[in-house]
C-alpha cells in the first residue's frame, strides 16, 4: 500500500475570491502551516493528473462502513458479508481434514487475487491510468452511453459516502478510486478470514512439550497478534484511506510522508505488519500454518518489490544525472584534507546513477533501478557552439564526489560481480589479490565439497584430468592469450577498455596493469601445473618392497637426475632471462631495449624450456605410472606447439634477422653428423648413391607427413568456420521466426476498405541534401494518408533486408518507431480502442514525424522506414534506403579529436542542454555560477548508461578503440576523453 499521508494537503478552509485559478489555489492550500490547520476546519484538496483540483470528501474505514448497522450497505458490501458468512458456515460444517484443504485453496485464491491481481491492475493504472481509461472506454460513468451502469455505480458510491460527497461534481479519477476500493475490501477481508479459518482448522496441541513451553507459545502468539493489530491501526491512522487504498495511483493529495509507525521499521505494512501470521502459527501449533504464512508473506514482499516501490519511484522519484561533477564545498574539502593528513582513507559516497532518488522523508526505502533516457529538444547539431582550444587543455584538479569515487573505486569485486579473471588488485606494496585466485578457490572448494567417496582408480583418473587440464591451460590457454597480445595487444586493449586511468598517464598504467596481471596469471598457472603433476605422481606412487631387485633403484636414480636437470635448466634460464624474460616482458613493453644475448644456457640451446619435460619424465620413472608418462608426452607436445606458434613468430617479428637459427648444441651435432656422413661416404664406395636415396626418401616422408598434417588442420579450420557461421545464422533465423509468430497475430486481416495507394511515406533529406545521417542526428519522415486513416498508424525504421516481405513487417521494431498521432498513444499502448478512424474531411492528411534519441538506430548501416496500419504490422507504404554512418576525424591530434567529440558527444546525449558540455551549448545551473566552484566547460553527464554506450560505439567506429561505459563515465570530459583516445591510439600502434 502506498505509504503517503494526507497531512501535506490538509489545510484550513479559506474563502475563494475567484482571483486565483485552480492550480494556484492548490499550491496555496498546500502551503498553510500546521498550527493554523489545527485551529480551523480541515479541508483536503486533491488534484487529478490533468491538473483539476477538487475537494476530497470524507471517507470511512472498511470495518466501520461494513459492520456498523447505521451505515447503508452497497451491493458489493452485501456480497462481501455473504462471502464472509459463508466461510464461517463452512468452517463449522466441513470435517476437519476437508476444511484444511478447502481453506488452504480458498486462501491461496484470495492471496493471488491480492498480490497478483491487484498488483497487475495497480501497475497498469500507475503507468497508463488503465482503470480510468477502461471505465471511459466502457462508458460506465457516461450518462448517455451507459446510463444503467452509471446509475448503479452512483447508488453504490453515494450510499457509502457522507453529505460532502457529490457524484456529479467529483472527477472521474476519484469515483473510479471509490469503486476500486470496494473491490479491494472484498479481497482483503476474505483473504484475512480465509487465513484465520485455515489456521483454526489446523489447530492442534503439540505433544511432548512442558507446560511452561505451552504457556510461552500462547503468550508469544497473542503478543504477536496484538502487535500486528497495533501496527495496522497506527499505519491506517498515518496514511488514512488515501494511502491504504493506493489513492495516489488515481490522484494526488500531497507528498510522501513517513512518521509514526513508519519510523519503526521499513515498510511496516508489509514487514512487521504480518507478525500476526506467525502468532497464529505459534498458537495453532502447526508447521503447515507456519509454511503457508511464510509463503503468503513472501508473496506480499513480491507485491512490494514489483509494484509498490516502482510506483513510489515513478511518482516521487527524481532523475539524477550520471557523472555529474559537483565540487565539494569548502568545509567538506577541509575535512578531506584533514583526513589525508592523518593518513586515513576518505569516505566517498557515490549514488547509483541508474537509480531514482526519493525525498528525504523516505530514508530507508528501497529504490528501484530504472533506466530512462531523454530526447533531443530543439537542439540541432549545427547550432552547437564550437569551442576550439589553441593548445592542449590541462584539466584542473577540482575535487568532486564523482572524481573521488573513481579515484578509489575501479570496478571492485562485490561477491562475484565485476569479477575479471585477467585482473590483479593491489592491496599493499607487497600484497596483491587476484580475481582468478578467488574464482579458482571457489571452484576447488565447491568441487571438493561435492565429490563423493571415490575408489583408488577413480581418484587417479580425477588427479590425471586435473593435472592434464592445468598442463593444457598453461600451454594452450596462456599461449593463445600471448599470441593475441603479440598480434593485437589484446591484454592492453582489455585494460584500456574496462578501466579508467588518469588523463596524464600516457597509457603507461594500462601497460603496467596488463603486464602485472599477466605475471600473476602465469605464475598461478605455472605453480598449479607442477603441483597437480606432483599430486598425481604421489597418488600413483608405491614404494618398492625390494629396492635392489629389478629396475626400481635405477628408475628412481634416473628420475631424480632428470628432476635435478630440470631444476638446473630452470635456474640457468632465469639467470639469463631475468624477471623480464621469464614473464615474456617483450610481449608487453616496447620501451625496453630489443637485443639478444646468447649467454649461459642459451649459448647451447635456443629453447631450454623444452627441458621442463624432464621433470615430468623423472616423476614418471619414479612413480612407475603410465598416466604420469602420458602427461609427460602431452607436456612435451603442447610446449612444442607453444614454441612454434607463439614464441618463435613473436621473436621473428621483434628481432628479425638477428635471431640465430641454430644453437651451439645443434651446430656441434650437425658438424659431427656432417663429418660422419663424409667418412661414411668415403667408406661406402659404390653404395653412396643408394644411401643418399634412402636418406632423401626418409626426409621427404617426414616432410610430407608434416605438410599433410598442417594441411589437414588448416582444412578442418577452414571447413569449420562456415559450419559454425551457418549454425549461428540458423539460430538467428529460428529466433527471428519465433518472434515473427508473435508479430503475425497483430496483423489486420481485412484492408479492403483502405486504398493503400493513397498512403505515402518519404525520408526527408539531411542537411547535406542526401539521405545520409550521422549517427545521433534526427531523421525526419514525411507522411501522407487519406482522410479515413487510422489515428493509431505508426512508422518504424528497420535495417534493409531485415524484412523480406513488403506487405507485413515480421520483426519487432525494438523501440525504433514513432506514432503518426502522438496524442493517440501512451508510451507503446493506444490510448483508446474506439473511434480510431479519422472521419472529418475528405482531403488527404499530411504530417512529419521525427526519430530522435532512443527511437533512432544507434548502429551504422542501411535503413528503411515503414508506415503501418492501426497499431498493427500491415505495411501501407515504405521508403528507403537511408544510411546511418559515423564520420572520421580529420587528424589524430588532441585538437582534432576534441573537436570531433564536441560534435558527436552531444548527439549521443540527445542534445540535452542539461547534459552536454558548456563548450557545446549546455546550460549551467545557477548553483554553478560561482567561479570558485564552476564546473569545467568540457564536463558532461548522462541520464543513463545507455548514453555512455552510444559514445563508446561511436569511438570504436571512428577510432578503432574500444572502451567500456564505465571508462567514459569516469572521464565525462571532452578533453580527458580526447587525451585518452590519443594515448590509446599511440599505445596500440602495431
C-alpha positions, 0 to 999 in steps of 0.5 A: 500500500502506498505509504503517503499521508494526507497531512501535506494537503490538509489545510484550513478552509479559506474563502475563494475570491475567484482571483486565483485559478485552480492550480494556484489555489492548490499550491496555496492550500498546500502551503498553510502551516500546521498550527493554523490547520489545527485551529480551523476546519480541515479541508483536503484538496486533491488534484487529478493528473490533468491538473483539476483540483477538487475537494476530497470528501470524507471517507470511512474505514472498511470495518466501520462502513461494513459492520456498523448497522447505521451505515447503508450497505452497497451491493458489493458490501452485501456480497462481501458479508455473504462471502464472509458468512459463508466461510464461517458456515463452512468452517463449522460444517466441513470435517476437519481434514476437508476444511484444511484443504478447502481453506488452504485453496480458498486462501491461496485464491484470495492471496493471488487475487491480492498480490497478483491481481491487484498488483497487475491492475495497480501497475497498469493504472500507475503507468497508463491510468488503465482503470480510468481509461477502461471505465471511459472506454466502457462508458460506465460513468457516461450518462448517455452511453451507459446510463444503467451502469452509471446509475448503479455505480452512483447508488453504490458510491453515494450510499457509502459516502457522507453529505460532502460527497457529490457524484456529479461534481467529483472527477472521474479519477476519484469515483473510479478510486471509490469503486476500486476500493470496494473491490479491494475490501472484498479481497482483503477481508476474505483473504484475512478470514480465509487465513484465520479459518485455515489456521483454526482448522489446523489447530492442534496441541503439540505433544511432548512439550512442558507446560511452561513451553505451552504457556510461552507459545500462547503468550508469544502468539497473542503478543504477536497478534496484538502487535500486528493489530497495533501496527495496522491501526497506527499505519491506517491512522498515518496514511488514512484511506488515501494511502491504504487504498493506493489513492495516489495511483488515481490522484494526488493529495500531497507528498510522501510522508513517513512518521509514526509507525513508519519510523519503526521499521521499513515498510511496516505494512508489509514487514512487521505488519504480518507478525500476526501470521506467525502468532497464529502459527505459534498458537495453532501449533502447526508447521503447515500454518507456519509454511503457508504464512511464510509463503503468503508473506513472501508473496506480499514482499513480491507485491512490494518489490514489483509494484509498490516501490516502482510506483513510489519511484515513478511518482516521487522519484527524481532523475539524477544525472550520471557523472555529474561533477559537483565540487565539494564545498569548502568545509567538506574539502577541509575535512578531506584534507584533514583526513589525508593528513592523518593518513586515513582513507576518505569516505566517498559516497557515490549514488547509483546513477541508474537509480531514482532518488526519493525525498528525504522523508523516505530514508530507508526505502528501497529504490528501484533501478530504472533506466530512462533516457531523454530526447533531443529538444530543439537542439540541432547539431549545427547550432552547437557552439564550437569551442576550439582550444589553441593548445592542449587543455590541462584539466584542473584538479577540482575535487568532486564526489564523482572524481573521488569515487573513481579515484578509489573505486575501479570496478571492485569485486562485490561477491562475484560481480565485476569479477575479471579473471585477467585482473590483479588488485593491489592491496599493499606494496607487497600484497596483491589479490587476484580475481582468478585466485578467488574464482579458482578457490571457489571452484576447488572448494565447491568441487571438493565439497561435492565429490563423493567417496571415490575408489583408488582408480577413480581418484587417479583418473580425477588427479590425471584430468586435473593435472592434464587440464592445468598442463593444457591451460598453461600451454594452450590457454596462456599461449593463445592469450600471448599470441593475441597480445603479440598480434593485437595487444589484446591484454592492453586493449582489455585494460584500456577498455574496462578501466579508467586511468588518469588523463596524464598517464600516457597509457603507461598504467594500462601497460603496467596493469596488463603486464602485472596481471599477466605475471600473476596469471602465469605464475598461478598457472605455472605453480598449479601445473607442477603441483597437480603433476606432483599430486598425481605422481604421489597418488600413483606412487608405491614404494618398492618392497625390494629396492635392489631387485629389478629396475626400481633403484635405477628408475628412481636414480634416473628420475631424480637426475632428470628432476635435478636437470630440470631444476638446473635448466630452470635456474640457468634460464632465469639467470639469463632471462631475468624477471623480464624474460621469464614473464615474456616482458617483450610481449608487453613493453616496447620501451625496453631495449630489443637485443639478444644475448646468447649467454649461459644456457642459451649459448647451447640451446635456443629453447631450454624450456623444452627441458621442463619435460624432464621433470615430468619424465623423472616423476614418471620413472619414479612413480612407475605410472603410465598416466604420469608418462602420458602427461609427460608426452602431452607436456612435451607436445603442447610446449612444442606447439607453444614454441612454434606458434607463439614464441618463435613468430613473436621473436621473428617479428621483434628481432628479425634477422638477428635471431640465430637459427641454430644453437651451439648444441645443434651446430656441434651435432650437425658438424659431427653428423656432417663429418660422419656422413663424409667418412661414411661416404668415403667408406661406402664406395659404390653404395653412396648413391643408394644411401643418399636415396634412402636418406632423401626418401626418409626426409621427404616422408617426414616432410610430407607427413608434416605438410599433410598434417598442417594441411589437414588442420588448416582444412578442418579450420577452414571447413569449420568456420562456415559450419559454425557461421551457418549454425549461428545464422540458423539460430538467428533465423529460428529466433527471428521466426519465433518472434515473427509468430508473435508479430503475425497475430497483430496483423489486420486481416481485412484492408479492403476498405483502405486504398493503400495507394493513397498512403505515402511515406518519404525520408526527408533529406539531411542537411547535406541534401542526401539521405545520409545521417550521422549517427545521433542526428534526427531523421525526419519522415514525411507522411501522407494518408487519406482522410479515413486513416487510422489515428493509431498508424505508426512508422518504424525504421528497420535495417534493409533486408531485415524484412523480406516481405513488403506487405507485413513487417515480421520483426519487432521494431525494438523501440525504433518507431514513432506514432503518426498521432502522438496524442493517440498513444501512451508510451507503446499502448493506444490510448483508446480502442474506439473511434480510431478512424479519422472521419472529418474531411475528405482531403488527404492528411499530411504530417512529419514525424521525427526519430530522435534519441532512443527511437533512432538506430544507434548502429551504422548501416542501411535503413528503411522506414515503414508506415503501418496500419492501426497499431498493427504490422500491415505495411501501407507504404515504405521508403528507403534506403537511408544510411546511418554512418559515423564520420572520421576525424580529420587528424589524430591530434588532441585538437582534432579529436576534441573537436570531433567529440564536441560534435558527436558527444552531444548527439549521443546525449540527445542534445540535452542542454542539461547534459552536454558540455558548456563548450557545446551549448549546455546550460549551467545551473545557477548553483554553478555560477560561482567561479570558485566552484564552476564546473569545467566547460568540457564536463558532461553527464548522462541520464543513463548508461545507455548514453555512455554506450552510444559514445563508446560505439561511436569511438570504436567506429571512428577510432578503432578503440574500444572502451567500456561505459564505465571508462567514459563515465569516469572521464565525462570530459571532452578533453580527458576523453580526447587525451585518452583516445590519443594515448590509446591510439599511440599505445596500440600502434602495431 
